Amino acid sequence: MGAIEEPPLKKQKTDELPAADKEQTTPNVVSTSADGQVQKEKKEKKDKKEKKEGKDKDKKEKKEKKDKDGKEKDAGGEKKEKKEKKEKTAGADGEVKKEKKDKSDKKKKKKKKK
């Protein structure tokens, strides 16, 4: 029986790559920089989105904190205090004018904070 003997595998030097690998690495080096730029842009977009979401989350938390500070919301989503004020001031014209003035004062305060 004639068994065909294969020659033992050569150990490759660490600095040498097979020809197939050399052909693949050259284009990857070029595309890596382009891919790197694309990845960088995607990361920047993602960071901007996360930053925006973070701001939105902070605003929401601040609003919830204000609501917890003695101004509980009812099932309709309106604050109970405001609803009670409207019921009290609905009858007299003088009190309605006062309420309107209070609202304008609140708007002015918000503008000053910004």
Backbone atoms as SQL, in Angstrom:
CREATE TABLE atoms (id INTEGER PRIMARY KEY, chain TEXT, resi INTEGER, resn TEXT, atom TEXT, x REAL, y REAL, z REAL);
INSERT INTO atoms VALUES
  (1, 'A', 1, 'MET', 'N', 0.843, -1.169, 0.000),
  (2, 'A', 1, 'MET', 'CA', 0.000, 0.000, 0.000),
  (3, 'A', 1, 'MET', 'C', 0.886, 1.230, 0.000),
  (4, 'A', 2, 'GLY', 'N', 0.563, 2.060, -0.888),
  (5, 'A', 2, 'GLY', 'CA', 1.398, 3.247, -1.022),
  (6, 'A', 2, 'GLY', 'C', 0.741, 4.470, -0.400),
  (7, 'A', 3, 'ALA', 'N', 1.018, 4.746, 0.846),
  (8, 'A', 3, 'ALA', 'CA', 0.447, 5.911, 1.518),
  (9, 'A', 3, 'ALA', 'C', 1.238, 7.146, 1.113),
  (10, 'A', 4, 'ILE', 'N', 0.518, 8.181, 0.774),
  (11, 'A', 4, 'ILE', 'CA', 1.181, 9.426, 0.387),
  (12, 'A', 4, 'ILE', 'C', 1.471, 10.208, 1.666),
  (13, 'A', 5, 'GLU', 'N', 2.711, 10.509, 1.848),
  (14, 'A', 5, 'GLU', 'CA', 3.097, 11.260, 3.040),
  (15, 'A', 5, 'GLU', 'C', 3.110, 12.748, 2.709),
  (16, 'A', 6, 'GLU', 'N', 2.497, 13.538, 3.563),
  (17, 'A', 6, 'GLU', 'CA', 2.495, 14.983, 3.360),
  (18, 'A', 6, 'GLU', 'C', 3.696, 15.563, 4.080),
  (19, 'A', 7, 'PRO', 'N', 4.304, 16.558, 3.503),
  (20, 'A', 7, 'PRO', 'CA', 5.441, 17.171, 4.186),
  (21, 'A', 7, 'PRO', 'C', 4.957, 17.889, 5.453),
  (22, 'A', 8, 'PRO', 'N', 5.763, 17.934, 6.497),
  (23, 'A', 8, 'PRO', 'CA', 5.344, 18.613, 7.718),
  (24, 'A', 8, 'PRO', 'C', 5.093, 20.105, 7.449),
  (25, 'A', 9, 'LEU', 'N', 4.134, 20.680, 8.161),
  (26, 'A', 9, 'LEU', 'CA', 3.808, 22.098, 7.977),
  (27, 'A', 9, 'LEU', 'C', 4.970, 22.963, 8.460),
  (28, 'A', 10, 'LYS', 'N', 5.229, 24.011, 7.700),
  (29, 'A', 10, 'LYS', 'CA', 6.295, 24.931, 8.079),
  (30, 'A', 10, 'LYS', 'C', 5.762, 25.910, 9.123),
  (31, 'A', 11, 'LYS', 'N', 6.629, 26.242, 10.036),
  (32, 'A', 11, 'LYS', 'CA', 6.257, 27.298, 10.967),
  (33, 'A', 11, 'LYS', 'C', 6.551, 28.632, 10.296),
  (34, 'A', 12, 'GLN', 'N', 5.577, 29.511, 10.329),
  (35, 'A', 12, 'GLN', 'CA', 5.782, 30.803, 9.693),
  (36, 'A', 12, 'GLN', 'C', 6.415, 31.764, 10.689),
  (37, 'A', 13, 'LYS', 'N', 7.198, 32.654, 10.155),
  (38, 'A', 13, 'LYS', 'CA', 7.782, 33.682, 11.001),
  (39, 'A', 13, 'LYS', 'C', 6.657, 34.654, 11.383),
  (40, 'A', 14, 'THR', 'N', 6.769, 35.237, 12.554),
  (41, 'A', 14, 'THR', 'CA', 5.692, 36.098, 13.037),
  (42, 'A', 14, 'THR', 'C', 5.525, 37.354, 12.202),
  (43, 'A', 15, 'ASP', 'N', 6.599, 37.853, 11.604),
  (44, 'A', 15, 'ASP', 'CA', 6.488, 39.065, 10.810),
  (45, 'A', 15, 'ASP', 'C', 6.052, 38.781, 9.374),
  (46, 'A', 16, 'GLU', 'N', 5.972, 37.513, 8.995),
  (47, 'A', 16, 'GLU', 'CA', 5.558, 37.149, 7.650),
  (48, 'A', 16, 'GLU', 'C', 4.109, 36.679, 7.656),
  (49, 'A', 17, 'LEU', 'N', 3.352, 37.169, 6.727),
  (50, 'A', 17, 'LEU', 'CA', 1.980, 36.725, 6.577),
  (51, 'A', 17, 'LEU', 'C', 1.845, 35.977, 5.265),
  (52, 'A', 18, 'PRO', 'N', 0.947, 35.031, 5.181),
  (53, 'A', 18, 'PRO', 'CA', 0.734, 34.363, 3.897),
  (54, 'A', 18, 'PRO', 'C', 0.239, 35.363, 2.855),
  (55, 'A', 19, 'ALA', 'N', 0.420, 35.052, 1.590),
  (56, 'A', 19, 'ALA', 'CA', 0.066, 35.961, 0.496),
  (57, 'A', 19, 'ALA', 'C', -1.400, 36.355, 0.546),
  (58, 'A', 20, 'ALA', 'N', -2.288, 35.433, 0.882),
  (59, 'A', 20, 'ALA', 'CA', -3.718, 35.743, 0.925),
  (60, 'A', 20, 'ALA', 'C', -4.005, 36.807, 1.979),
  (61, 'A', 21, 'ASP', 'N', -3.358, 36.710, 3.126),
  (62, 'A', 21, 'ASP', 'CA', -3.570, 37.698, 4.186),
  (63, 'A', 21, 'ASP', 'C', -3.025, 39.060, 3.787),
  (64, 'A', 22, 'LYS', 'N', -1.897, 39.077, 3.100),
  (65, 'A', 22, 'LYS', 'CA', -1.323, 40.357, 2.679),
  (66, 'A', 22, 'LYS', 'C', -2.279, 41.092, 1.749),
  (67, 'A', 23, 'GLU', 'N', -2.895, 40.361, 0.843),
  (68, 'A', 23, 'GLU', 'CA', -3.824, 40.992, -0.088),
  (69, 'A', 23, 'GLU', 'C', -5.033, 41.562, 0.648),
  (70, 'A', 24, 'GLN', 'N', -5.467, 40.908, 1.693),
  (71, 'A', 24, 'GLN', 'CA', -6.645, 41.369, 2.423),
  (72, 'A', 24, 'GLN', 'C', -6.322, 42.545, 3.331),
  (73, 'A', 25, 'THR', 'N', -5.153, 42.580, 3.897),
  (74, 'A', 25, 'THR', 'CA', -4.850, 43.648, 4.853),
  (75, 'A', 25, 'THR', 'C', -4.654, 44.988, 4.173),
  (76, 'A', 26, 'THR', 'N', -4.112, 45.016, 2.979),
  (77, 'A', 26, 'THR', 'CA', -3.856, 46.282, 2.320),
  (78, 'A', 26, 'THR', 'C', -5.138, 47.081, 2.090),
  (79, 'A', 27, 'PRO', 'N', -6.190, 46.506, 1.499),
  (80, 'A', 27, 'PRO', 'CA', -7.417, 47.301, 1.339),
  (81, 'A', 27, 'PRO', 'C', -8.054, 47.659, 2.679),
  (82, 'A', 28, 'ASN', 'N', -7.936, 46.781, 3.674),
  (83, 'A', 28, 'ASN', 'CA', -8.539, 47.061, 4.964),
  (84, 'A', 28, 'ASN', 'C', -7.907, 48.280, 5.623),
  (85, 'A', 29, 'VAL', 'N', -6.615, 48.444, 5.427),
  (86, 'A', 29, 'VAL', 'CA', -5.947, 49.597, 6.021),
  (87, 'A', 29, 'VAL', 'C', -6.536, 50.877, 5.453),
  (88, 'A', 30, 'VAL', 'N', -6.745, 50.895, 4.149),
  (89, 'A', 30, 'VAL', 'CA', -7.313, 52.074, 3.503),
  (90, 'A', 30, 'VAL', 'C', -8.746, 52.281, 3.964),
  (91, 'A', 31, 'SER', 'N', -9.536, 51.199, 3.968),
  (92, 'A', 31, 'SER', 'CA', -10.942, 51.332, 4.322),
  (93, 'A', 31, 'SER', 'C', -11.116, 51.546, 5.826),
  (94, 'A', 32, 'THR', 'N', -10.144, 51.115, 6.614),
  (95, 'A', 32, 'THR', 'CA', -10.267, 51.299, 8.057),
  (96, 'A', 32, 'THR', 'C', -10.326, 52.784, 8.390),
  (97, 'A', 33, 'SER', 'N', -9.498, 53.570, 7.731),
  (98, 'A', 33, 'SER', 'CA', -9.535, 54.997, 8.021),
  (99, 'A', 33, 'SER', 'C', -10.873, 55.592, 7.599),
  (100, 'A', 34, 'ALA', 'N', -11.382, 55.160, 6.462),
  (101, 'A', 34, 'ALA', 'CA', -12.699, 55.644, 6.023),
  (102, 'A', 34, 'ALA', 'C', -13.775, 55.135, 6.962),
  (103, 'A', 35, 'ASP', 'N', -13.691, 53.838, 7.315),
  (104, 'A', 35, 'ASP', 'CA', -14.662, 53.281, 8.254),
  (105, 'A', 35, 'ASP', 'C', -14.543, 53.981, 9.598),
  (106, 'A', 36, 'GLY', 'N', -13.320, 54.271, 9.980),
  (107, 'A', 36, 'GLY', 'CA', -13.099, 54.964, 11.250),
  (108, 'A', 36, 'GLY', 'C', -13.778, 56.313, 11.262),
  (109, 'A', 37, 'GLN', 'N', -13.721, 57.014, 10.139),
  (110, 'A', 37, 'GLN', 'CA', -14.376, 58.316, 10.033),
  (111, 'A', 37, 'GLN', 'C', -15.886, 58.143, 10.136),
  (112, 'A', 38, 'VAL', 'N', -16.404, 57.140, 9.436),
  (113, 'A', 38, 'VAL', 'CA', -17.841, 56.881, 9.475),
  (114, 'A', 38, 'VAL', 'C', -18.257, 56.525, 10.897),
  (115, 'A', 39, 'GLN', 'N', -17.457, 55.658, 11.540),
  (116, 'A', 39, 'GLN', 'CA', -17.766, 55.265, 12.910),
  (117, 'A', 39, 'GLN', 'C', -17.710, 56.461, 13.843),
  (118, 'A', 40, 'LYS', 'N', -16.757, 57.338, 13.616),
  (119, 'A', 40, 'LYS', 'CA', -16.633, 58.535, 14.451),
  (120, 'A', 40, 'LYS', 'C', -17.875, 59.406, 14.304),
  (121, 'A', 41, 'GLU', 'N', -18.338, 59.574, 13.054),
  (122, 'A', 41, 'GLU', 'CA', -19.536, 60.379, 12.813),
  (123, 'A', 41, 'GLU', 'C', -20.757, 59.741, 13.465),
  (124, 'A', 42, 'LYS', 'N', -20.862, 58.411, 13.348),
  (125, 'A', 42, 'LYS', 'CA', -21.989, 57.722, 13.977),
  (126, 'A', 42, 'LYS', 'C', -21.933, 57.902, 15.483),
  (127, 'A', 43, 'LYS', 'N', -20.738, 57.825, 16.051),
  (128, 'A', 43, 'LYS', 'CA', -20.585, 57.980, 17.494),
  (129, 'A', 43, 'LYS', 'C', -20.993, 59.392, 17.918),
  (130, 'A', 44, 'GLU', 'N', -20.589, 60.392, 17.129),
  (131, 'A', 44, 'GLU', 'CA', -20.956, 61.769, 17.439),
  (132, 'A', 44, 'GLU', 'C', -22.468, 61.950, 17.413),
  (133, 'A', 45, 'LYS', 'N', -23.124, 61.374, 16.403),
  (134, 'A', 45, 'LYS', 'CA', -24.578, 61.466, 16.324),
  (135, 'A', 45, 'LYS', 'C', -25.225, 60.795, 17.528),
  (136, 'A', 46, 'LYS', 'N', -24.693, 59.635, 17.880),
  (137, 'A', 46, 'LYS', 'CA', -25.225, 58.895, 19.025),
  (138, 'A', 46, 'LYS', 'C', -25.037, 59.699, 20.312),
  (139, 'A', 47, 'ASP', 'N', -23.849, 60.314, 20.462),
  (140, 'A', 47, 'ASP', 'CA', -23.583, 61.124, 21.644),
  (141, 'A', 47, 'ASP', 'C', -24.537, 62.310, 21.729),
  (142, 'A', 48, 'LYS', 'N', -24.778, 62.962, 20.576),
  (143, 'A', 48, 'LYS', 'CA', -25.714, 64.085, 20.558),
  (144, 'A', 48, 'LYS', 'C', -27.110, 63.638, 20.972),
  (145, 'A', 49, 'LYS', 'N', -27.523, 62.484, 20.444),
  (146, 'A', 49, 'LYS', 'CA', -28.848, 61.962, 20.755),
  (147, 'A', 49, 'LYS', 'C', -28.951, 61.639, 22.246),
  (148, 'A', 50, 'GLU', 'N', -27.914, 60.992, 22.783),
  (149, 'A', 50, 'GLU', 'CA', -27.920, 60.654, 24.209),
  (150, 'A', 50, 'GLU', 'C', -27.921, 61.914, 25.064),
  (151, 'A', 51, 'LYS', 'N', -27.178, 62.920, 24.631),
  (152, 'A', 51, 'LYS', 'CA', -27.128, 64.176, 25.369),
  (153, 'A', 51, 'LYS', 'C', -28.505, 64.833, 25.386),
  (154, 'A', 52, 'LYS', 'N', -29.163, 64.834, 24.220),
  (155, 'A', 52, 'LYS', 'CA', -30.507, 65.412, 24.123),
  (156, 'A', 52, 'LYS', 'C', -31.484, 64.651, 25.013),
  (157, 'A', 53, 'GLU', 'N', -31.397, 63.298, 24.953),
  (158, 'A', 53, 'GLU', 'CA', -32.272, 62.477, 25.783),
  (159, 'A', 53, 'GLU', 'C', -32.000, 62.746, 27.262),
  (160, 'A', 54, 'GLY', 'N', -30.735, 62.961, 27.591),
  (161, 'A', 54, 'GLY', 'CA', -30.370, 63.264, 28.968),
  (162, 'A', 54, 'GLY', 'C', -30.985, 64.569, 29.435),
  (163, 'A', 55, 'LYS', 'N', -30.952, 65.579, 28.551),
  (164, 'A', 55, 'LYS', 'CA', -31.556, 66.869, 28.888),
  (165, 'A', 55, 'LYS', 'C', -33.060, 66.722, 29.074),
  (166, 'A', 56, 'ASP', 'N', -33.685, 65.995, 28.151),
  (167, 'A', 56, 'ASP', 'CA', -35.126, 65.768, 28.249),
  (168, 'A', 56, 'ASP', 'C', -35.462, 65.048, 29.546),
  (169, 'A', 57, 'LYS', 'N', -34.643, 64.080, 29.896),
  (170, 'A', 57, 'LYS', 'CA', -34.862, 63.306, 31.119),
  (171, 'A', 57, 'LYS', 'C', -34.712, 64.215, 32.340),
  (172, 'A', 58, 'ASP', 'N', -33.685, 65.105, 32.305),
  (173, 'A', 58, 'ASP', 'CA', -33.488, 66.028, 33.412),
  (174, 'A', 58, 'ASP', 'C', -34.684, 66.957, 33.572),
  (175, 'A', 59, 'LYS', 'N', -35.193, 67.468, 32.449),
  (176, 'A', 59, 'LYS', 'CA', -36.359, 68.350, 32.498),
  (177, 'A', 59, 'LYS', 'C', -37.557, 67.619, 33.093),
  (178, 'A', 60, 'LYS', 'N', -37.736, 66.381, 32.665),
  (179, 'A', 60, 'LYS', 'CA', -38.867, 65.585, 33.142),
  (180, 'A', 60, 'LYS', 'C', -38.729, 65.333, 34.648),
  (181, 'A', 61, 'GLU', 'N', -37.503, 65.010, 35.094),
  (182, 'A', 61, 'GLU', 'CA', -37.272, 64.768, 36.514),
  (183, 'A', 61, 'GLU', 'C', -37.530, 66.038, 37.332),
  (184, 'A', 62, 'LYS', 'N', -37.095, 67.184, 36.817),
  (185, 'A', 62, 'LYS', 'CA', -37.337, 68.441, 37.527),
  (186, 'A', 62, 'LYS', 'C', -38.836, 68.715, 37.638),
  (187, 'A', 63, 'LYS', 'N', -39.552, 68.451, 36.548),
  (188, 'A', 63, 'LYS', 'CA', -40.995, 68.671, 36.550),
  (189, 'A', 63, 'LYS', 'C', -41.671, 67.748, 37.552),
  (190, 'A', 64, 'GLU', 'N', -41.260, 66.475, 37.568),
  (191, 'A', 64, 'GLU', 'CA', -41.831, 65.522, 38.520),
  (192, 'A', 64, 'GLU', 'C', -41.511, 65.936, 39.947),
  (193, 'A', 65, 'LYS', 'N', -40.301, 66.447, 40.148),
  (194, 'A', 65, 'LYS', 'CA', -39.899, 66.882, 41.486),
  (195, 'A', 65, 'LYS', 'C', -40.784, 68.039, 41.946),
  (196, 'A', 66, 'LYS', 'N', -41.054, 68.972, 41.046),
  (197, 'A', 66, 'LYS', 'CA', -41.934, 70.087, 41.382),
  (198, 'A', 66, 'LYS', 'C', -43.324, 69.575, 41.738),
  (199, 'A', 67, 'ASP', 'N', -43.792, 68.604, 40.980),
  (200, 'A', 67, 'ASP', 'CA', -45.119, 68.048, 41.235),
  (201, 'A', 67, 'ASP', 'C', -45.173, 67.367, 42.596),
  (202, 'A', 68, 'LYS', 'N', -44.085, 66.737, 42.987),
  (203, 'A', 68, 'LYS', 'CA', -44.045, 66.034, 44.274),
  (204, 'A', 68, 'LYS', 'C', -43.988, 67.011, 45.451),
  (205, 'A', 69, 'ASP', 'N', -43.540, 68.220, 45.202),
  (206, 'A', 69, 'ASP', 'CA', -43.395, 69.207, 46.267),
  (207, 'A', 69, 'ASP', 'C', -44.736, 69.842, 46.641),
  (208, 'A', 70, 'GLY', 'N', -45.697, 69.016, 47.002),
  (209, 'A', 70, 'GLY', 'CA', -46.976, 69.529, 47.476),
  (210, 'A', 70, 'GLY', 'C', -47.994, 69.804, 46.394),
  (211, 'A', 71, 'LYS', 'N', -47.662, 69.551, 45.161),
  (212, 'A', 71, 'LYS', 'CA', -48.609, 69.799, 44.074),
  (213, 'A', 71, 'LYS', 'C', -48.900, 68.475, 43.393),
  (214, 'A', 72, 'GLU', 'N', -49.721, 67.670, 44.002),
  (215, 'A', 72, 'GLU', 'CA', -50.026, 66.359, 43.449),
  (216, 'A', 72, 'GLU', 'C', -50.963, 66.505, 42.251),
  (217, 'A', 73, 'LYS', 'N', -50.785, 65.622, 41.292),
  (218, 'A', 73, 'LYS', 'CA', -51.654, 65.649, 40.111),
  (219, 'A', 73, 'LYS', 'C', -52.840, 64.725, 40.341),
  (220, 'A', 74, 'ASP', 'N', -53.993, 65.121, 39.820),
  (221, 'A', 74, 'ASP', 'CA', -55.149, 64.229, 39.877),
  (222, 'A', 74, 'ASP', 'C', -55.154, 63.355, 38.622),
  (223, 'A', 75, 'ALA', 'N', -56.176, 62.563, 38.454),
  (224, 'A', 75, 'ALA', 'CA', -56.231, 61.613, 37.338),
  (225, 'A', 75, 'ALA', 'C', -56.203, 62.320, 35.986),
  (226, 'A', 76, 'GLY', 'N', -56.732, 63.512, 35.898),
  (227, 'A', 76, 'GLY', 'CA', -56.763, 64.257, 34.643),
  (228, 'A', 76, 'GLY', 'C', -55.428, 64.854, 34.271),
  (229, 'A', 77, 'GLY', 'N', -54.467, 64.834, 35.175),
  (230, 'A', 77, 'GLY', 'CA', -53.151, 65.365, 34.886),
  (231, 'A', 77, 'GLY', 'C', -52.985, 66.804, 35.333),
  (232, 'A', 78, 'GLU', 'N', -54.079, 67.448, 35.717),
  (233, 'A', 78, 'GLU', 'CA', -53.965, 68.830, 36.195),
  (234, 'A', 78, 'GLU', 'C', -53.580, 68.813, 37.664),
  (235, 'A', 79, 'LYS', 'N', -52.899, 69.843, 38.067),
  (236, 'A', 79, 'LYS', 'CA', -52.518, 69.930, 39.469),
  (237, 'A', 79, 'LYS', 'C', -53.747, 70.306, 40.291),
  (238, 'A', 80, 'LYS', 'N', -53.886, 69.680, 41.441),
  (239, 'A', 80, 'LYS', 'CA', -55.073, 69.902, 42.270),
  (240, 'A', 80, 'LYS', 'C', -55.163, 71.354, 42.718),
  (241, 'A', 81, 'GLU', 'N', -54.033, 71.954, 43.058),
  (242, 'A', 81, 'GLU', 'CA', -54.052, 73.338, 43.534),
  (243, 'A', 81, 'GLU', 'C', -54.644, 74.274, 42.497),
  (244, 'A', 82, 'LYS', 'N', -54.201, 74.136, 41.253),
  (245, 'A', 82, 'LYS', 'CA', -54.705, 75.007, 40.194),
  (246, 'A', 82, 'LYS', 'C', -56.207, 74.832, 40.020),
  (247, 'A', 83, 'LYS', 'N', -56.672, 73.610, 40.067),
  (248, 'A', 83, 'LYS', 'CA', -58.092, 73.335, 39.873),
  (249, 'A', 83, 'LYS', 'C', -58.910, 74.010, 40.978),
  (250, 'A', 84, 'GLU', 'N', -58.425, 73.932, 42.212),
  (251, 'A', 84, 'GLU', 'CA', -59.125, 74.568, 43.328),
  (252, 'A', 84, 'GLU', 'C', -59.141, 76.077, 43.167),
  (253, 'A', 85, 'LYS', 'N', -58.056, 76.671, 42.715),
  (254, 'A', 85, 'LYS', 'CA', -57.996, 78.112, 42.514),
  (255, 'A', 85, 'LYS', 'C', -59.030, 78.555, 41.492),
  (256, 'A', 86, 'LYS', 'N', -59.149, 77.811, 40.414),
  (257, 'A', 86, 'LYS', 'CA', -60.096, 78.176, 39.366),
  (258, 'A', 86, 'LYS', 'C', -61.524, 78.140, 39.902),
  (259, 'A', 87, 'GLU', 'N', -61.826, 77.179, 40.733),
  (260, 'A', 87, 'GLU', 'CA', -63.162, 77.093, 41.293),
  (261, 'A', 87, 'GLU', 'C', -63.443, 78.275, 42.225),
  (262, 'A', 88, 'LYS', 'N', -62.473, 78.689, 42.970),
  (263, 'A', 88, 'LYS', 'CA', -62.663, 79.798, 43.901),
  (264, 'A', 88, 'LYS', 'C', -62.816, 81.126, 43.170),
  (265, 'A', 89, 'THR', 'N', -62.025, 81.326, 42.108),
  (266, 'A', 89, 'THR', 'CA', -62.001, 82.628, 41.447),
  (267, 'A', 89, 'THR', 'C', -62.992, 82.764, 40.305),
  (268, 'A', 90, 'ALA', 'N', -63.729, 81.739, 40.008),
  (269, 'A', 90, 'ALA', 'CA', -64.636, 81.791, 38.862),
  (270, 'A', 90, 'ALA', 'C', -65.798, 82.749, 39.074),
  (271, 'A', 91, 'GLY', 'N', -66.208, 83.026, 40.318),
  (272, 'A', 91, 'GLY', 'CA', -67.400, 83.813, 40.575),
  (273, 'A', 91, 'GLY', 'C', -67.217, 85.319, 40.461),
  (274, 'A', 92, 'ALA', 'N', -66.169, 85.872, 41.010),
  (275, 'A', 92, 'ALA', 'CA', -66.023, 87.330, 41.072),
  (276, 'A', 92, 'ALA', 'C', -65.041, 87.824, 40.009),
  (277, 'A', 93, 'ASP', 'N', -65.415, 88.947, 39.359),
  (278, 'A', 93, 'ASP', 'CA', -64.560, 89.483, 38.293),
  (279, 'A', 93, 'ASP', 'C', -63.213, 89.958, 38.825),
  (280, 'A', 94, 'GLY', 'N', -63.199, 90.543, 39.989),
  (281, 'A', 94, 'GLY', 'CA', -61.954, 91.044, 40.573),
  (282, 'A', 94, 'GLY', 'C', -60.944, 89.932, 40.805),
  (283, 'A', 95, 'GLU', 'N', -61.430, 88.804, 41.266),
  (284, 'A', 95, 'GLU', 'CA', -60.526, 87.688, 41.540),
  (285, 'A', 95, 'GLU', 'C', -60.010, 87.059, 40.242),
  (286, 'A', 96, 'VAL', 'N', -60.824, 87.079, 39.189),
  (287, 'A', 96, 'VAL', 'CA', -60.394, 86.536, 37.900),
  (288, 'A', 96, 'VAL', 'C', -59.257, 87.388, 37.349),
  (289, 'A', 97, 'LYS', 'N', -59.381, 88.702, 37.459),
  (290, 'A', 97, 'LYS', 'CA', -58.321, 89.600, 36.998),
  (291, 'A', 97, 'LYS', 'C', -57.028, 89.346, 37.775),
  (292, 'A', 98, 'LYS', 'N', -57.161, 89.109, 39.059),
  (293, 'A', 98, 'LYS', 'CA', -55.987, 88.843, 39.891),
  (294, 'A', 98, 'LYS', 'C', -55.305, 87.561, 39.420),
  (295, 'A', 99, 'GLU', 'N', -56.094, 86.551, 39.095),
  (296, 'A', 99, 'GLU', 'CA', -55.533, 85.278, 38.627),
  (297, 'A', 99, 'GLU', 'C', -54.779, 85.479, 37.313),
  (298, 'A', 100, 'LYS', 'N', -55.354, 86.283, 36.415),
  (299, 'A', 100, 'LYS', 'CA', -54.689, 86.555, 35.142),
  (300, 'A', 100, 'LYS', 'C', -53.365, 87.267, 35.373),
  (301, 'A', 101, 'LYS', 'N', -53.342, 88.180, 36.318),
  (302, 'A', 101, 'LYS', 'CA', -52.115, 88.904, 36.636),
  (303, 'A', 101, 'LYS', 'C', -51.076, 87.943, 37.193),
  (304, 'A', 102, 'ASP', 'N', -51.497, 87.015, 38.043),
  (305, 'A', 102, 'ASP', 'CA', -50.586, 86.026, 38.604),
  (306, 'A', 102, 'ASP', 'C', -49.952, 85.186, 37.492),
  (307, 'A', 103, 'LYS', 'N', -50.739, 84.817, 36.504),
  (308, 'A', 103, 'LYS', 'CA', -50.218, 84.017, 35.394),
  (309, 'A', 103, 'LYS', 'C', -49.177, 84.804, 34.612),
  (310, 'A', 104, 'SER', 'N', -49.438, 86.096, 34.369),
  (311, 'A', 104, 'SER', 'CA', -48.476, 86.904, 33.624),
  (312, 'A', 104, 'SER', 'C', -47.189, 87.084, 34.431),
  (313, 'A', 105, 'ASP', 'N', -47.307, 87.193, 35.749),
  (314, 'A', 105, 'ASP', 'CA', -46.125, 87.302, 36.597),
  (315, 'A', 105, 'ASP', 'C', -45.282, 86.028, 36.516),
  (316, 'A', 106, 'LYS', 'N', -45.940, 84.885, 36.491),
  (317, 'A', 106, 'LYS', 'CA', -45.226, 83.613, 36.384),
  (318, 'A', 106, 'LYS', 'C', -44.484, 83.532, 35.058),
  (319, 'A', 107, 'LYS', 'N', -45.103, 84.004, 33.986),
  (320, 'A', 107, 'LYS', 'CA', -44.458, 83.977, 32.676),
  (321, 'A', 107, 'LYS', 'C', -43.220, 84.866, 32.675),
  (322, 'A', 108, 'LYS', 'N', -43.314, 86.024, 33.302),
  (323, 'A', 108, 'LYS', 'CA', -42.183, 86.934, 33.368),
  (324, 'A', 108, 'LYS', 'C', -41.032, 86.304, 34.155),
  (325, 'A', 109, 'LYS', 'N', -41.360, 85.603, 35.238),
  (326, 'A', 109, 'LYS', 'CA', -40.327, 84.947, 36.036),
  (327, 'A', 109, 'LYS', 'C', -39.624, 83.862, 35.238),
  (328, 'A', 110, 'LYS', 'N', -40.385, 83.108, 34.446),
  (329, 'A', 110, 'LYS', 'CA', -39.793, 82.056, 33.612),
  (330, 'A', 110, 'LYS', 'C', -38.825, 82.653, 32.603),
  (331, 'A', 111, 'LYS', 'N', -39.204, 83.782, 31.995),
  (332, 'A', 111, 'LYS', 'CA', -38.334, 84.422, 31.012),
  (333, 'A', 111, 'LYS', 'C', -37.042, 84.894, 31.661),
  (334, 'A', 112, 'LYS', 'N', -37.128, 85.423, 32.875),
  (335, 'A', 112, 'LYS', 'CA', -35.939, 85.893, 33.572),
  (336, 'A', 112, 'LYS', 'C', -34.992, 84.744, 33.899),
  (337, 'A', 113, 'LYS', 'N', -35.541, 83.580, 34.230),
  (338, 'A', 113, 'LYS', 'CA', -34.711, 82.411, 34.546),
  (339, 'A', 113, 'LYS', 'C', -33.914, 81.943, 33.345),
  (340, 'A', 114, 'LYS', 'N', -34.500, 82.041, 32.168),
  (341, 'A', 114, 'LYS', 'CA', -33.817, 81.590, 30.948),
  (342, 'A', 114, 'LYS', 'C', -32.670, 82.521, 30.679);
